[in-house]
Amino acid sequence: METKRCYFTLITLDDYYDVKSLYTNNKVRKYLGGAIKEEKFDRIFPCMVQKATHTRVVKEKKTEQFIGLITLDRHHNGIDTEVSYLLSPRQWGKGYACEVVKEMITFAFENLKLPRLVAETQTANEASCYLLEKLGMNHEKTVTRFGAEQRIYAIYPEKG
């Protein structure tokens, strides 16, 4: 998978340090319960790689610089597929999130033929709420999970 500026690769053990830089960063994990300790990351990372059917590392084409991580995974409701993303703070504000999430939505509908896709973010994460709405996702409901108010967004494939 690729966009104009980025390419996506399936996560591997070689991505350990880049992915760890996201999960142990308080800024990145501000709306996700905070940074996790290195010891915990060391335990969960091999499982992330092993079950990574649709977990992609995103890199910038020209420089091969690490941008972030994007996934399609089972949502908490056990029914829907959720798109989620974590980007390095160095890449914030450059349009990468919009670019890569849009590409993953297209992949989910065109390649996987999913009937719908959801995203969940804290209501307090205004930038993420804005991004999801900009990409055409509709706010379906609000729930309280992980001790915070969360918005559930959904999008359906366009009928053409």
N, C-alpha and C positions, 0 to 999 in steps of 0.2 A: 504494500500500500504506500501511496505517496501523495503529496500535495505539491503545489508550486514550489514551496520552500523547504518541505520536510519529507522524510521517509520514515516508515514504521517497520520495526523488526520484532519478531517474537522474542519475549524476554528470555534470557539465558543466565546461567551462573556468572558469566563474564560481566553482566550488568550490575553486579553486587554493589559496587561503590557508588555508582550513579543513583540507583534506586534507594540505597541507604541514605543518601544525601537528602532525599525527599522525606522519607519516613521519620527521620530523626531531627527534622527542622521544625521548630515551633511556628514559624511564619507560614509554612506550607500546610501544617496540620492544625492551624488555629481553629478552624471550624469542624475538625474531625477528632476532637478529643485531645488534642495536643500531640507533641512529638512522642514517639515511643522510644524506649531505652534500647541501646545497641544490643544488649543481650537478647531482648525479645525479638528484635529484627533478625538477629542471627538464627533464631529458632524458626521464624516464619518464612524467611526468604526461600529456602529450598522447597517448601510447599508451594509458594507462589509460582516458582518456576515449573515445578512438576505438574500443577493443574492449570497451567497457563494456555488454555485453548485460544483465548482472545485477549491476552494481555500483551500490549505492544509498548516497546520503548520507542520514543520519538526523538529523532535527531535532525539537525539542520543540514540540508544537503551540501551547501558550499563548504562548511567548516567541520561537519560531523560532530558538532557540539551537542551535548545532551540537552534536550529541551524538557522532557518529562515522560510521563507514563499515561497510557489511556487503556481502559479495559471495557469489555462487555462481560457482564457476569450476572448471575441470578440475583434479583432484588430481594429485599427482606420479606416481601410477601410470598416468596416461593413460586410465583407464577411468571412475573414479567422479567425481561432482561433489562438491566440497567447499564447505561453508559456512565463511566466515572473517569476522572482525570486528575492528575497532580502535575503541576509544572514548576520548574525551578524558578525561584523568585527573580533570578537574573533575566528570565524570559517574559516576565509579566509586562503587560502593556504594549506588546509588540504585535498583537493579533494572532499569535500562535494558537491560543486556546480555541478561538473561533474556527480557525482553519482546520485543526486536527479533530475537533469534536464534529464538525460538519462532515468531514471525510468518514469518520467512524459511523455516523448516522447513515450515510449513503451506503457504506459497506453492509451495515446491519440489514437494510431493506433490500438492496440489490443482490447481495451475495448470499446472505443467510435467510432471506425471505421472511423476516420477522413481521408479525402482524402489528406490533407496536414496540416502542422503546420508551423507557422511563429514565429519569434522573432525579436524584434526591440531594437537596442541599439545605443547609441551615438558612432559615429566613434572614438571619443576621448577615449572611454572606451575600451582600447586595451585588457584588461584581458577578458572582456565579449566577444569581437569579437573573440579572440583566442579560448575561451571555445566553442562557438557556432560552429566554424569551426572544432574543434576537435571532436565534436559530430556528424559531418557529415552534418551540415546545410550549405547551399550554399548562398553566398551573391548575392541577386537578383537585388537590386537597392539601391540607396542612395536618401534620401529625406531630406528636411529641415522642421523640425517640432519643436515646443517649442523653437525656436530661436537657434537651433543647427543642425548640420548635423547628420542624423541618418542612420544607415544601416539596411536594411530589409533582414533577412535571412529566408530561407525556407527549409523544409525537407519533403520528401514524404515517404509513407510506402514502405518497401522493398517488391518486388514481389517475392513470394517464390513458 
